[in-house]
Amino acid sequence: MQYRVVTGIAILVVLLVCLPVTAMPEIGLSQSAGEGRVIVLLGGINGTGMAEKVLVTYQAGEVFEFPALDVFENPETGIVSLSRTDSVPARQFMLIQKTPGDIAYRVRSVTVAAESEPLLMNDRAFAAVPATSMYYMDVVPEGKQHEWVDLDWKDKNKDLNLTVYAPDSTLGPYSDVSDGKKDGRIFLDVSSLFNVTPGSWFFKVQNSRQEYTPYSLNTYSA
């Protein structure tokens, strides 16, 4: 009997060692793929302030795009209503443009240092048709001091604007030249003296030109 038990344990150990990691997703061995380390240069918006070189560990966000039918913008009040129709029960969010005096965040431009590892991407491609606004959502975890927002369309001859709706403030809109250079990218570091407010953050990408503009939108919590 002891021989059979020992033999069975030995076979189980061999199977666990030989099986690929992808065969056991339930134990969470692949979760580290959503995190990374990167060196960034933090500077001021509009080219003001000294750049600060920082090594951070970050987590990539899962950006969700709202279908156009789920968005209603009230032109008189400026209130935007977003409805999640793909969940049960349906959830509705109200976005209100606040005054600059209500902003409790510091916003700086981000440049990824050349020697750092590549940023994680969500592998989702988006596009802006002429003169429209698109809305997106990401859930920011608790205990984070920074929320990076990376809007990249790579073509400096086209223009997109970005507005960030934190749970307690509205930031922006920001344009391509907000960081002092025109490069077809808006990369922001939103931070707070304490942790940033966790929960649902929303992003509005606006195309003010009569041009079709492909882009990527990624968020990173650090």
C-alpha positions as CSV (number, residue, x, y, z in Angstrom):
1,M,0.0,0.0,0.0
2,Q,2.8,2.4,0.9
3,Y,4.5,1.7,-2.4
4,R,1.3,2.6,-4.3
5,V,0.9,5.9,-2.4
6,V,4.5,6.9,-2.9
7,T,4.3,6.0,-6.6
8,G,1.1,8.0,-7.0
9,I,2.6,11.1,-5.4
10,A,5.6,10.8,-7.6
11,I,3.5,10.6,-10.8
12,L,1.5,13.7,-9.6
13,V,4.7,15.7,-9.0
14,V,6.0,14.8,-12.5
15,L,2.7,15.9,-14.1
16,L,2.7,19.2,-12.3
17,V,6.3,19.9,-13.3
18,C,5.8,18.9,-16.9
19,L,2.4,20.6,-17.6
20,P,2.7,24.1,-19.2
21,V,1.6,27.1,-17.2
22,T,-1.3,27.8,-19.5
23,A,-2.8,24.5,-18.5
24,M,-3.3,25.8,-14.9
25,P,-4.8,29.3,-15.2
26,E,-6.8,28.9,-12.1
27,I,-3.8,29.2,-9.8
28,G,-2.9,32.7,-11.1
29,L,0.5,32.1,-12.5
30,S,-0.1,34.3,-15.5
31,Q,-1.4,37.3,-13.5
32,S,2.1,39.0,-13.5
33,A,1.6,39.6,-17.2
34,G,-0.6,42.6,-16.2
35,E,2.2,44.4,-14.4
36,G,5.5,45.9,-15.4
37,R,8.4,48.2,-14.4
38,V,9.3,51.2,-16.3
39,I,11.5,54.4,-16.0
40,V,9.5,57.6,-16.8
41,L,10.4,61.2,-17.0
42,L,7.7,63.4,-15.3
43,G,7.6,67.0,-16.5
44,G,5.2,69.9,-16.3
45,I,2.3,70.6,-18.7
46,N,3.1,73.1,-21.4
47,G,6.8,72.5,-20.9
48,T,7.0,74.1,-17.4
49,G,8.8,72.6,-14.5
50,M,11.8,70.3,-14.2
51,A,11.6,66.7,-15.4
52,E,11.8,64.0,-12.7
53,K,13.2,60.6,-13.5
54,V,11.3,57.8,-11.6
55,L,11.3,54.0,-11.6
56,V,7.8,52.7,-11.0
57,T,5.9,49.4,-11.0
58,Y,2.7,49.8,-12.8
59,Q,-0.5,47.8,-13.7
60,A,-2.2,48.0,-17.1
61,G,-5.8,49.0,-17.1
62,E,-8.7,47.4,-19.0
63,V,-10.2,50.2,-21.0
64,F,-13.9,49.8,-21.9
65,E,-15.4,51.8,-24.8
66,F,-19.0,53.0,-24.5
67,P,-21.1,52.5,-27.7
68,A,-22.5,55.7,-29.1
69,L,-26.1,54.7,-28.3
70,D,-25.1,54.5,-24.6
71,V,-24.0,58.1,-24.4
72,F,-26.1,61.2,-24.0
73,E,-24.6,64.7,-23.9
74,N,-26.9,67.5,-22.6
75,P,-25.8,70.6,-24.6
76,E,-27.4,73.0,-22.0
77,T,-26.1,71.6,-18.7
78,G,-22.9,69.9,-20.0
79,I,-23.9,66.7,-18.1
80,V,-23.0,63.5,-19.9
81,S,-24.9,60.3,-19.1
82,L,-23.3,56.9,-19.7
83,S,-25.2,53.7,-19.5
84,R,-23.7,50.2,-19.4
85,T,-26.3,48.2,-21.3
86,D,-24.2,45.0,-21.4
87,S,-24.4,44.4,-17.6
88,V,-27.3,43.2,-15.5
89,P,-28.6,45.3,-13.8
90,A,-27.7,48.2,-16.0
91,R,-25.5,50.9,-14.5
92,Q,-25.6,54.6,-15.3
93,F,-22.9,57.2,-14.7
94,M,-23.2,61.0,-14.7
95,L,-20.3,63.1,-15.7
96,I,-20.3,66.8,-14.8
97,Q,-17.8,69.3,-15.9
98,K,-16.4,71.0,-12.7
99,T,-14.5,74.2,-12.3
100,P,-10.7,74.3,-12.1
101,G,-11.0,75.2,-8.4
102,D,-12.4,71.7,-7.7
103,I,-9.4,69.9,-9.1
104,A,-7.4,68.1,-6.4
105,Y,-4.9,66.4,-8.7
106,R,-1.5,67.3,-10.1
107,V,-1.2,66.6,-13.9
108,R,2.1,66.2,-15.6
109,S,3.4,65.0,-18.9
110,V,5.1,61.6,-19.1
111,T,8.0,60.5,-21.3
112,V,9.1,56.9,-21.2
113,A,12.9,56.7,-20.8
114,A,14.7,54.9,-23.6
115,E,16.3,52.4,-21.3
116,S,13.1,51.2,-19.7
117,E,11.0,48.2,-20.6
118,P,8.2,48.6,-23.2
119,L,4.8,49.6,-21.8
120,L,2.1,47.0,-21.6
121,M,-0.7,47.6,-24.2
122,N,-4.3,46.5,-24.2
123,D,-4.1,45.5,-27.9
124,R,-7.2,47.4,-28.7
125,A,-7.4,49.7,-31.7
126,F,-9.8,52.6,-31.7
127,A,-10.7,55.3,-34.3
128,A,-12.3,58.7,-34.3
129,V,-14.6,59.8,-37.1
130,P,-14.7,63.5,-37.9
131,A,-16.1,65.9,-35.2
132,T,-17.2,63.3,-32.7
133,S,-16.5,62.4,-29.1
134,M,-15.8,58.9,-27.8
135,Y,-16.1,57.8,-24.1
136,Y,-14.1,55.1,-22.3
137,M,-14.0,53.8,-18.7
138,D,-11.3,52.1,-16.6
139,V,-11.5,51.0,-12.9
140,V,-8.6,52.3,-10.9
141,P,-7.6,50.0,-7.9
142,E,-7.3,51.3,-4.4
143,G,-3.9,52.3,-3.0
144,K,-2.6,53.9,-6.2
145,Q,-0.7,57.2,-6.3
146,H,-0.7,57.7,-10.0
147,E,-3.0,57.1,-13.0
148,W,-1.3,57.4,-16.4
149,V,-3.4,58.0,-19.4
150,D,-1.8,57.4,-22.8
151,L,-3.6,58.6,-25.9
152,D,-1.4,57.9,-29.0
153,W,-2.4,58.5,-32.6
154,K,1.2,59.0,-33.9
155,D,0.3,61.5,-36.6
156,K,1.2,65.1,-35.5
157,N,-0.7,66.5,-38.5
158,K,-4.0,65.4,-36.9
159,D,-5.5,66.6,-33.7
160,L,-7.3,64.8,-30.8
161,N,-8.3,66.2,-27.4
162,L,-8.5,64.3,-24.1
163,T,-10.7,65.0,-21.1
164,V,-10.2,62.9,-17.9
165,Y,-13.2,62.4,-15.5
166,A,-11.9,61.2,-12.1
167,P,-14.6,60.3,-9.6
168,D,-14.2,63.7,-7.9
169,S,-12.7,66.0,-10.6
170,T,-12.7,66.8,-14.3
171,L,-9.3,67.3,-15.8
172,G,-8.8,69.0,-19.2
173,P,-9.4,69.0,-22.0
174,Y,-5.8,68.5,-23.1
175,S,-4.5,68.8,-26.6
176,D,-1.4,67.5,-28.4
177,V,0.7,70.6,-27.5
178,S,-0.3,70.6,-23.8
179,D,3.0,69.0,-22.9
180,G,5.0,71.5,-25.0
181,K,5.5,69.4,-28.1
182,K,3.4,68.3,-31.1
183,D,3.9,64.6,-31.6
184,G,0.5,63.0,-32.0
185,R,0.4,61.8,-28.4
186,I,-1.1,62.9,-25.0
187,F,0.5,61.0,-22.1
188,L,-0.5,62.3,-18.7
189,D,0.4,61.4,-15.1
190,V,-2.5,62.2,-12.8
191,S,-1.3,62.1,-9.2
192,S,-2.4,63.3,-5.8
193,L,-0.8,64.2,-2.5
194,F,-2.5,61.1,-1.2
195,N,-3.7,58.2,-3.3
196,V,-5.8,58.9,-6.3
197,T,-9.5,58.2,-5.9
198,P,-10.3,54.6,-6.7
199,G,-13.3,53.6,-8.8
200,S,-14.6,54.3,-12.3
201,W,-12.5,56.8,-14.3
202,F,-13.8,58.0,-17.6
203,F,-12.0,59.5,-20.6
204,K,-13.4,61.5,-23.5
205,V,-11.5,61.5,-26.8
206,Q,-12.6,64.2,-29.1
207,N,-11.8,64.7,-32.8
208,S,-12.1,68.3,-33.8
209,R,-11.0,67.8,-37.4
210,Q,-12.8,66.4,-40.5
211,E,-10.4,63.5,-40.6
212,Y,-10.6,59.8,-39.7
213,T,-8.0,59.2,-37.0
214,P,-7.0,55.8,-35.7
215,Y,-5.5,55.8,-32.2
216,S,-4.7,53.7,-29.1
217,L,-5.8,54.4,-25.5
218,N,-4.1,52.8,-22.6
219,T,-4.2,53.5,-18.8
220,Y,-1.6,52.5,-16.1
221,S,-2.0,52.6,-12.4
222,A,1.1,53.0,-10.3
